[in-house]
Structures are given as structure tokens and as C-alpha cells.
């Protein structure tokens, strides 16, 4: 059984045959988590779940466009009665999928120090990462009534031990890789050289579905080298974007204007990306919980973003898919 670590790109990644899906598809993945102050030090208890009241409105928009979102839930979500009722109900009605997201600092057992370094699960001892994930998985099964098929490490903090742990838990799809981003300055993984198309982490058993990021601009073909080595400061990268030479476009409503996102979708299609993985954080569904949605105007802009993106995808012939469909198309176990 061939295995490759999540936080370092496989030297020769075995790409997944998704031809059964017929064409490029897209998924919506929601980092469904507690609300907290993103600018404050990490805390075990200074968080809330009031924003979960915003999920039904977002779900309604998704269903209007035939989208079945994947809510990747962390431990505080599994312990919150309104969240369990809303998300468990959506899963039971097969209107949404439930996945796993690990925020180590709010997920027992609490055997590690409360530090930025330890906020990346990949930096924990492998047995502690395994125990935290096992408890989270058990809480999802017990409280939401589903066996989750997908995983995203909080802060994208997957590491060498992660694939084996996910395999033990029966999780088929990892979506922790944020291709073309480097978190090593914060103590996290470097994904700047990772593939943007799905590939096997464990052949036939665990696939990687990267979060989609593309490069735009006249020098976009050199984006990996430019962002990875030559221009590694935010100031230099902003100057490049303003010059129209090269810019990095993450397909998320958080910090990415809709015009850029629509360009990014076109670039993803031109690049041959098989699964466009759109993502954002659930606390953005109510104003005041993330830097991206501070007031009702920001919230209106978020919904306008999603509406325009869904319409553009439909006009481009890109249909939605789900983790379950991706798993079936990739011929697990064959």
C-alpha cells in the first residue's frame, strides 16, 4: 500500500481517474466551526456558536442551484444543540453532507500547550492527533448520526501521520491541502508545490481533494516559482497583482472579489482542474464573527458572491458534485 505524506507533495502523485464524472465539476465545502476572535490568542473556551442560525439561509441558496454543500464540522459544533439539530437534519434529509474538521485547541484531549505551533494538528505527537480525531469522529457519529467521508484539518494543518489516521477511521477524502499556499512561516505545512488536481494519498483508499487556487496575470505560468521563491512577502505580491503580472486567486468569498473569482473559475477551467473546490468559514454567515463579514452590507455581498458564482458555473456547463459522487467515481478499492 503506497502512502505519501499530506504536507509534502508526492514525488510522482498518482492522480485520480474521475472520468466517470463526465466533465469538470464543483463542490462547496464549509469549514463549519465555532466563532472566535481571529486576532486574539488561541483559547479553549472563548468562543460561541450563535452564527449557526445563518446556515438555513445559505442552505436555501445552495438548494436553489442544486448544490449539496459539505459541512466540515469541528468539536464545538458537535456539542451545540442547535447546530446538531440543523446539520443533523440536513444530513438525514440528504440535503447536505457532513465531514470532519479538527481544531486541536478546542478538541479534547487537551494534552498539548496552547500555542500557535500546536494549532496545526500536524505538529502534535501522532498519538495525540489520532486521539483528537477519534473523539471528534465519534462525536459526529453519535450526535449527528452520520459516518463522515471527508476531512479538512483546521488551519490546513495536515501532516505525515494524518493519512493513516484518516484511513483507520474510514474517511475516504482529505481536503486539507490548500494548493499554492505556504504556512511554514507560522509553523504549518508548505503546500506551494502541491498539485491542484485530486490525487491519491493512499492508493485506492484515500484521495486528496485540494482547495482550489489559481494564478492569474500575464506571468501566471510562473506563479508557482514567483510565489514560492522570488516574491515571498505580501507587499511584493500585492505589487505584482497591481501590475497584472501575476496574482493568486483563491476560490472563496472571503477576501476575493466576485470579479476575481469569476476570472479564477475561467482560469481553473483553462488549466484543466477537474474538481473546483470552493470554500469558506461558517461564522461568515452572520456579521461580526470574521474579518470578511463585519456588517449586513458585507453579508449581502457574500450572498451576491455565491449567487454570481453559481450562475457563472452553470453558464459554463460546470455542474455541482458531492464527496459521495467523487468517492464513487474514483473507484475506491479497485
N, C-alpha and C positions, 0 to 999 in steps of 0.2 A: 504494500500500500504506500504509494508515493505521497509525501506530505511536504508542504512548503510553508514557512512562517508567514503570518499575515503582515508583519511590519517591515518585511524586506521583500522586494519583488522576486518571484521565482526566476532563476536564470533562463529557463525556457518554459514559460507558463503554458499549461495545457488548456487552450481555450475551449469553451463550452459550445457544443453544436446546438444552436437554438433555431435551426431552420424550420422546425415544426411550428414555430410561432408565425411563420409566413412572411414577416416583414418587421421593420423596426417598431418597437412598442414602447410604452412608457409606464412607469409606476410612480405612485405618490407615497412617500414614506414620511411619517410624522414622528419626530422624537418626542414622545409623549411622557412628560416628566413634571416634577414639582416646579413651582415658580420660586425664584430666589434672586437675590441681588447679584448680578453678574460681575459687578465691580468690587464686591466685598470678598474677604477671605472665605474659604470653604467652611461650611458649618454642617453639623449633623442634624440640627433642629430648626434653623431659621429659614423655614420655607413654608409654602402653602399650596393649596390645590383649588383655589376659588375659580381659576380660569377654566376649569373643566366644563363650566356652564356654556362655554363658547364652542364646544365640539359639535353639538347638533346642527348649528348653522353651517359650519364647514362641511359636515357630512351631507347636508342637504344640497349644497352646491356640487359636491362630488357626484352625488347620485343623479343630478340634473344632466351631467355629462357622461354618465355610465361608468364612473370611476369607483373602484372599490379600494379605498386607502388602506395602507398598512400602518397601524398604530403600534409603535415600538415602545412598550411601557417599562418604566423602571419601578423600583420597590415602593416608594411612597404612593404611586398610583394604585398599586395592588392593595394598599391598606386604606384607601379612601372610598367610603361607601358610595357617594355619588359617581365617582369615576368607575367603580366596578359595575354599578348599575348601567351606566350609559354605554361603556365599552363592551361589557359582557353581553348586553342586549344586542348591540350591533353585530358582534361575532355570532351570537346564537341565531340571528336572523340572516346570517351570511351576507351582510351588507358591508362588512369590513373584515380585515384580517388583524390578528394580534401577534406582535413579535416581542422581542426582548431587548431592553436597553439597560446597561449596567452603569449606574453612578456609584462608584465604590464608597464615596464619603457618606452616603445615606443608606447604604445596603449592608445589613449585618452579614457576618460578624464584624465587629469593629476592633480588629486586632492590629491595625496599622495606624501610624501617626497621621494627623490631619494636615497634609501638606499638598502643595501643587503637584509635586512629583508623584505622590500616591493617588492623585485624582485620575491618573491614567492607569487603568487596571493592568496594563501590560507590565507595569513596574512593580507590581505586588509579587510576593512569592507565589509560585504556580498553585500551591495547595490552597492559598487564601483566595486567589482568583476563582479557583474551582468551587470552593465552598460558597462564596458570594453568589456566583452564577447558579449554583444548585438550589440555594434558598430562594432566589428570585424566580427561577423556573418553577419550583414547587408552589410558590405563592400565586403565580399566574394560573397554573393548572387548577389549584384549589379554589381560588377566588373568582376567576373569570371563566373557568370551565372550558379552557382550550389548551391544546398541546401546541405551543408556538413552533413555527417552522423557520423563523428568521431572527437575526440578531444584529444589533449595532452597538459597539462599545461606546459609552459616553465619552465625549471629547475625542472620539475616533481612536481610543486607546486600546487597540488590539495588539497582541504580541505573539511570540513564538509558541507559547503554551495554549493560546486560545483555540486553534483548530481542533486539537484533541479533546478539549473540554466540551466544545460545541458538539463534536461527534458523539461523545459519551451521552449527551443529553438528547440526542436525536434531532438536533437542529440541522437543517439542510442548507441554509443560505446565510452567509455572513455579508453584511453591508457596512462594515466598519471602515473600509478604505475610502478616503477622500482623495481620489487621484489628483495629482498635481499640486498637493499641499504638503508643506513640511512643518511639523510641530516639534522638531527636535530642540529648538531654542527654549521651549517650555518644558522639556524633558519627555516629550511624547514621540510618536513614530514619525518617520520621514516617508511620505507617500509620493514624493515628487516624481519618481521614476516608475510608478506603478502603471499597469495597463488601465485603460478606461473601459474596455470591454470585459464582460464576465469571463472568469477563468476558474479552473479547479484549484482548490486548496488541498483537498484530499480527493484523488481521482474517483469519480463516480459517487462520492459521498458528501462532499461539502464544497459548494461553489462560492466564489466571491462575486458580489454584485456591487461594483464601485459606485459611489455617489458621483454624479456626472458634473464634470468641469471641462470647459473647452477654452482654447486660446483664440482670440480674435486679433485683427490688425494685419498690417501688410507683412509683418515678420512672424506671423503666428506659427509657421513651420518650425521656428527655432524657439518656441515658447518654453519647452522643457529645459533647454540649456540656459536660456535667459533667466528664467525664474529660479532655476536650481543652482546656478553658479555665478552668473555675471552680475545680476541686479537683485540682490537679496535683501534690500530694505524697502519698506513701504513707500518712502519718498521717491526712490528711484523707479519703482514700479508704477506709481501714480504718474510720474513724468512720462514714462513710456506709453501709458494708456492715453494721456492727453495728446501725445504726438501721433496717435493712431498707428504706432509701430506694432505693439503687442499689448494685449490686456487679457487678464484671466477672468473668465465668466463662469461663476458657479450658478447652477440652475436652482435657485432658491429665491423666494420673495424677500428674504432678509438681507437687505443691503444691495440688492441688484435691481435696478430699474427695469420695468417691464420691456422697454425697447431693447435693452441689452439682452434680456432673457430670450426674446423672440429671435434676435440675431444668434444667440447661443444655440437655440434649437436648430436653426438652419445650418449652423456650423457643425453641430453634432451629426445631423443627417448627412452632410457632405463628407464628414470624417468616417462615416460608416459605423457609428456607435449603435449597437444592436438593442440595448435597453437604456432609455433615457430615465435616469433615476432622479426625480425631483424631491426635494426635502425641505423641511423647516421644523421649528420647535413649537410645540403646542401652546406654551404660555403666550405666544404672539397672537393667539386668538382673542385675547382680552387686553385692552390698553393698560399700560403701566408695568408690565412684567418683563419685557425685553427691551433692549436699546432700539429695536426696529419698529415697535408699535407703542408709541408713547401716549397717543390720544385717539379720538374717534376718527379723525382725518387719516391718520396712519392706518387704522383698521380698514377704513373704506378703500384705501389704496391697496392693502393686502388682498382684499376680495376682488378688486378690479384686476390686480395682477393675475390671480388664479383664473378669473374668467377669460381674460385675453389669452393666457397661455393655453387653456383648454380649447378655446376656439381655434387658435393657430395650429395646435396639434391636429385637431380634427380636419381642418382645411388642408393640412399637409399629408393627410392619409395615415397619421400615426394613431393607432388605437391603444387604449389602456390595456394593461395586463395585471396579473397578480403574482404573488410569490408562489401560490399553488400551481398556477399555469406554467411559470418558469421552471418549477421543480419537475412537473410532468414532462415538459418539452425537453429538458436536459437529460432525460433517461437515466435517472439515478439508479445505481446498482447494476448498470449494464456496461 
